[in-house]
Amino acid sequence: MTSTPEVRDNSPAAEKHDTVLQEAPGPELPSLARKPVYFIAALAAVVLVATSSRVGYFGDELYFLVAGRNLDWGYADQGPLVPLLALLMDTAVPDSLVALRFPMAIVVAVGVVVAALTARELGGLRQAQAWTGAAYAMSSVTFSHTLNTATVDMLMWTVVTCLLVRWIRTRDDKLLLAIGAVTALALQNKWLIVALWLAVGISVLADGPRDLLRRPMLWAAAALTAVITIPALIWQATHGWPQISTAQAIPNEDFLNYRLVFLPLVLASAGLVFGAALLIYGAWRLLRSPQLRAYRFLGLAFVELAVLFQVVGGRHTYLPGLFVVCWAAGAVELQRHTPSRWIRWAFHRSAIAVSALVALTWLPILPTSWPTPAKPMSLLMLGLPEWTDTVADAFGDLPPETRERAVVVTHWYWDAAVVDRYGPERGLPESYSTHRGAWDFGPPPEGTDTVLFIDSDADYLEQYFTEVQLLTSVDTGGMTNMFDRPIPVWLCSGPKDSWAQMWTDLRHF
């Protein structure tokens, strides 16, 4: 796994043979490098499980728990797959961070094996397979500490591209049905895989293999995917296609300028130094190598999606599903010839060791006060019980008759999920939110005349309530930790319209 590329002959004639004349892999495949690949997969899973209880809940995880208890065919921000996982794990082992996050460790371990299989499909020997699996492991730990949709998406895209690579080699059309089934499952997580297929379609039309589009089994797979996705499509259509509204809102979030940080975060999430270098080298070789000519459409799809997500302000976690085919291509090319000096150093065993250590700094292993990549996420997860204490104290200071009539409504979906998790034991009433997917869980009951409204501002709230009073400001919790922004807590009474109408007006993405 950590040895340098083998160099048999660096003469001009040998290099020409290596880079131009060598044949693409035939039907016979190298053996799967089981020991190093399984070791890397197990090690990645163990590291994720071992660190899973550190810090606390992430806001999205608490939202997934609420969404799981309100299970439906769709939501404004994702499909039902991850909320279902949250429901299953919390039912099996209630209130356990380790259990809630355990599926991510399994997903990453499976992804490592599929990544190695992708390299094997391209003709990769033992080192190429181990390198591709290691790159997957080091990359995925950068965003797999918590239960999330991005880790699942990365696996789904990786399986689809691995099966496409295998189909190119074997022309076994049964693989296309399997691709359709995996695509259908991916659509229960996020709709991003539609972008993958659009990019693949454009690349195939432009550069081949156009024979793929003439295969009846491909269209049978598409029909299978459509049938499986019908309930989710109906849900989205009857709810006004909220996932589109959410996608449009993400680039305008206050937290980050995604267009500015997209490429740096893509390279960071690929794994510094080894993974990023292998990604760049592999993408280049996927586009340029004669031995990889049949797979060039996947390199083109990678470039197309990188440009698309950069332009629209997408998140860096949208692209890793196509990292693997680039890593695999790079690793296979490295076994054929020595790369240029400008990038060769990144594949030395010392660079790989340093990259593994860098990857670990994305996990909450070191103290939160240290300036590691894990610090921003850790700050967002710290102080949530104390945050709830402040809200509960403000609620407890209200007259008993007011408390009996009050509910909690939040401007941001995270806050409602935090109250749902920590509020009942502190005497807080049921929580609701006007934000994204949490809005679909419904408004307060008609007749509710008193609201503890978390966040927002007085001018906005006075459009909907006759009386608005600032009770307190919360100066603990994730948003304060990250942005030093206290969260106002308002006492609102006298709704000016029915909750059904107000709920429609209050909705935002």
N, C-alpha and C positions, 0 to 999 in steps of 0.2 A: 504493500500500500504506500509506503513512504520512500521507496527507492526512486532514483532519478531515471529518466527515460533511457532505454538501452540504445546505444549508438553502434551499429555494426560497421558502417563504412560512410565516411563523410565526403568521399570523392564526388566530383560533379556528376560522373556517370551514375554512381549509386543513388545520389539525391534525385536525379532525374527519374531513375527507376522507381524510387520510393514515392515520389510525389505525382508522377504522371502515369507510369505504365502498370503499376500494381492493380490487380483486378479487385473489383468490389467483392464483398463476402458472398459466397455461394450458399447453397442449401445447407451445407454442413456448418454447424455452429460450434464455437469453442465451448468447453464445459463451463457451467456456472461456478464461479469462485465462491463456493458455499462458505468456507470457513471465514475469510475476511469479510464477506458481505453480511453474513448473519451476525458476526461479531459487531460490526459497525451498527447494524440495525438494533441489536440488543443493547449496546452501549448508549445509543441515542435515547432509547425508551427508558432505560434505567436513570439516566441523567434527568430527563423530564419528570419522571415520577418522584425522584429524590428531591427535586426543588419545587414540586407542585404545591406543597403546603406553606411555602414562604410567602410573606407579605399578606395579602388578603384577596377578597373578591375584586375582579375587574367589573366595571359598570355593565359592560355587555353581557358578562356571565350572569349577573343578577337579572338582567332583562330576559335572557334566554330561559331562566327559571320561571319567570312570570309567563313568558310566551308558551312554555311547555305546559303550564297549567291552563292555558287558553289555546290549546292546540287547534290548528286550522290548516287548510290547504295552502295558505300563503300568508305573507305579512308584507308590510310596506318596505322592509329592509332586507329580507332574506326568505328562503323557503322554510319548510317545516322540519328539515333534517336535523339541524343543530338544536332547536328547541326540543325535539323529540329525544335526542341524546341527553340533554339536560334533565328532562323529565325522568328518563329511565335511570340515570345515575343517581339523581337525588332521591328517587323512590327506593332504590336498592340500598343506598347509604346516605341518609339525610344529612344535610349540613356539612358535607365533607368536601373540602377543596381537592383532596387527593382523588377521590372518586369522580368528582365532576370533571377533572382535567385528564383522567386516565385515558379516555378515548383518543386524545391528541397524541399520547405516547404511542398507542397502537397504530394510528394513522401514519405517524412519522416512520415507525419501524417498517411498515408495509411499503411506504414510499421509497425507502432506501433500497429494498429488494427490487422493486419495479424499476428504479433508476438503473441498478446494475444490469437488470435484464435488457434494458434499452441499449446499454453499451454492448452487451453480448450480441444483440440483434444486428448491430452495426459491425460485428466482427471483433469486438473488444476482447482482449485476453484478460488474464487475472488482474493485472495492474489497472487496466482501463476500467474494468468493472468496479474494483475497489475504490478507485479515484472518483468515479461517478457517484457511487453510493456515499462516499465520504462527503462529497460536495453537497449532496442532498441533505445529509445529516447536519452539517455545519450551517447550511442556509436555513433549514426549517426551524432550528431551535431559536432563531432570531425573532420568530413571531408565534411560537407554538407553546409558550408557557401557560397560556390561558385557553379555555374552551373558546373556539372562534371558527368562523366560516372560511378564512383564508387558508388555513392548514388543510381543511377538507378539500377545498378547491384545487390546491396544489397537487394533491394526490389524484383527484379525478382527471385533471388535465394530463398528468403524467401517464396515467393508465391509457387514456385515449391516444396520446402520441406514441406510446410504446406499441399499442396495437396497430396503429397506422404504419409504423416502421416495420413491424412484422408482416403486415399485409403487402407492403412494397416488396419485401423479400420473397414471400411465398405465394402471393396472389390467392390466398385461401379466403374465399368470400364469407365463410362463416365468421371470420373475425369482424366483419362489418356489422353483423348483428350484435356481437358483443360490444362493439363501439357504441351502437345505438342504445343498448341497455345502460352502459356507463354514463352516456350523455344524459339519459333520462334521469338517472340518479343524481347527477351533478346539478340538474335543473331544480331538484328538490332542495338544493343548498343555496345556490346563487344562479342568476341568469347570465353571468359573465361568459359561460361557455358558448353562448350564442356568438359572442365576438370572436372566439377562437374559430368557430366553424365558418364565419364570414371571411376571416382572414385566410383560412385554409382554402376555401372555395375560390377566392380571388387569386391566390397563388397558384392553385392547380390550373385554373383557366389561363393564366398568364404564362406558366412555365412547365405545366405538366406535373404528374402524369394524368392527362385528361381521361385516360381509360377508367380512372376511379369514378368519374361522374357518369360513366355509361354502365356501371354495374347495377343490375336490378336489386341486388342485395343491399346496396347502399340506400336505395330509396325505400326498400322494405324496412331497413333500420330507422330511417327518418320517420316513416309512418308509425313504427313502434314507439319511438320517442314521443311523437305527437299525441298518440293515444294515452300513454302513461302521464303526459303532462296536461291533459285536458282539465282535470279538476283544478290544477293551479292556474291555468289560463282563465277558467271561468271565474275563479276567485278574484284574480287581478282585474278582469273586465267588469265585474259587478261592483268592485270597490274603486273604480276610477284609475286603474293602473298606477297604484301608488309607488311601485318600485321604480318607475320612470321618474316620478317626482323626486324620490329620494336620490336617485343618481344625478339628477340635475342640481340638487341642493348641495351635494358633497363638495364640489369644487369651491363653493362659496362659504364654507365653514370658516369660523374665525381662528381655528387652532393652528392651521398650517397653510401656507401657500403651496398647494400640491404641485402646481406647474413648476415652481422654483426648485422644489426639493425632490421631484420625482426621480430623476436620473441618479443623483447621489444616493438616495435611499434604495433604489434598485440594485446598485452595485454593492451597497452595504449589506442588503439582505441576501445577495448572492454569496456573500462570505468573503470577508477581507482576510487574507490577500488571495489565497488559492482559488476560492470559488469565483471571485470576480474576474481574475485573470483567465481561468478556464472557460468562463462564460464568454468573454470577449473573443478569445482565441477560437473557441468552438463555433461561435456564430460566424466568424470570418471563414473558417475552414468549411463549414456547412454550405456557405455560399460559393466558395471558390474551388474546393477540392474535386477533381474529376472522379475520385473513388466514391464520393458522397453525392454525386450528381442526382441520383434518383430521389434523394431526400432534401434537395435544395428548397422545395416548396415550404418545408417547415422552417427553414432559416428565413425565408421571405416573410412568412407569417409572423415570426418573432419580431422582425424589424417593423412590419406594419402595425402590430399591436403596441410596440414600444412608442412609435410615433403617435398613434391614436391616443393612448392614455396620457402622453405628455401634453398633447394639444388640448384635450378636454379637461385636464386637471384630475385625472384618475389617481387612485392610491397606488403606491409601489407594490402593495400586496396583490394587485391584479395580475401581474406578469409572471410570477415564479413558476406557474404551471408549464411554461415553455422553456424554463431553464434547463431541464433535464436533457432534452434532445441536443441542446448546445453543449452541455457538459460532456455528454456521451460522445458527440462528434469530436470535441477537442481531445478527449482522452484517447480515442481510437487513433486520431491523427498523430498524437504524441508517441504512440507505439510504432508508427511507421517511419517517422523521421524527427530529427531534433529541431525545435522551433528557433526563431531568431533570438539573438542575445537579449533584446530589449524585454522579452517576456519569459525567457528560459528560467531565470532565477526564481520566479513565482512557483515553479513546480518542483523545486528542491525540497528534500525532506524537512529541512529546517523551516522553510516557508510554510509547509503544510502544518507543522507542529505549532508555529506561531498562529496560523489561521484558526486552528482548533481552540487555542487559548482565547483568541479574540471572540470566537463564537460563544464561548462560555460566559463572557462578560455581558451578553444580552440576557442572561438569566439572573434572577435575584440571589446571587451567591454572596457577593461582597456587600458591605454596609451600604444602605441607601444614600448616605451622605457622600459617598465616593462618586466621582464624575464618570460613571460607566454608561454604556448604551442602555442598560437596564433601568437607569434612574428615572427617566420620564414615566415609564409604565408603573414603576413602583410607587412613585409619588401619587399617581392617579388612584392607586389601590389603598393608600394609607389614610387613616383617619375617618373612615366611613361610619363606624359606630359612634365616634365623638361628634361627627357631623349630625347624626340622628339625635344625639343627646341634646344638642342646642335647639333643634326643632321641637323636640319633646318638651323641653323646659318652657319654651314660648307657649306651646299648646297648654301645658299644665297651669300656666298663670292665668288662663282665661276663666271666666266664671263657669261653674258647672253646667248651667243651662245652655251656655254657648258651646261648650265642648260636646254636649249631647247631640247638637244639630250639625256639627262641623265635619267636613271631609278634607283631605289633603289633595290638592291639584298641583302638578308641577309643569313648568315650562319645558323641561328637558326630560327625555325618557329615562335617563340614568337615575335621576333623583327619585322618580316614582318607584323604580326598582329597589333603590336603597331603602326607602321607607317601607316597602313591602317586606324586605328581608329583616330589617332591624326595628321597625316601628311597632309591631304588635306587642313585643315584650316591654316596650317603653310607654305603652298606653296610647299610641297614635292611632287615629282612625284609618279607614281604608284609603288607599292612594289611587289617584288617576293621573293621566298625563295627556296633554294636547299635542304631543310630539311624535311624529313618525308612526312606527308600528304600535306603540303603546296607545295611541288614539283609538285604534280599532277595538281595544278591550272595553270600550264603552264609557259613557259619561256618568257622573253622579246621578242618583235617583232624582226624579222630578220632585220638587218640594224642598230640596236641599237649599237652604238660604244662607249658609255660612261656610266659607272656604278659607283654609290656610293655603295660600298660593305661594309656592316656592319659586323664586326668580321672577323675571319680567320687570316691568316698571309701572309707576303709578298712572302715567298718562294712558298707557295701553289698557290697564285693568279698569280704569274709570269708564271705558267704553262699554263695559259689560256689567259693572256693579255700581250701586248707588253710593256705597261707602267703601273706601279703601284706606287702610291704616298700616303703616310700617310697624311690625312687631319687633323684629330683631334682624341681625345680619349674621350669617354663618361664616366664621373665619377659619374653619378647619375643613378637611376633606380634600379630594382630588383637585378640584378646580382652583382652590386657594393655594394648594401646594404647587401647582404648575404655573398658574398665572397671577397669583396674588390678588385674586378677585373675590371679595366677600359676596356671598349669595344672600339677597334680601328675602325676608319672609314676611308676607303681607296677610293681614286679616281683611277679607273681602266679604261683604254682606249685601243683601238686596239685589239679586240677579235681575237684570232688566228684561230678560226674555226667558223662554223655556230653555231647559238644558239641552233639548234636542237641537234647537236652533243655534244656541250659543256654542255647542260642541262643534257644529259645522264651521262656524265662524272662527273659532279659536284654533282650529287645526293648522299646523305648520310642519314643514319638513326640514 
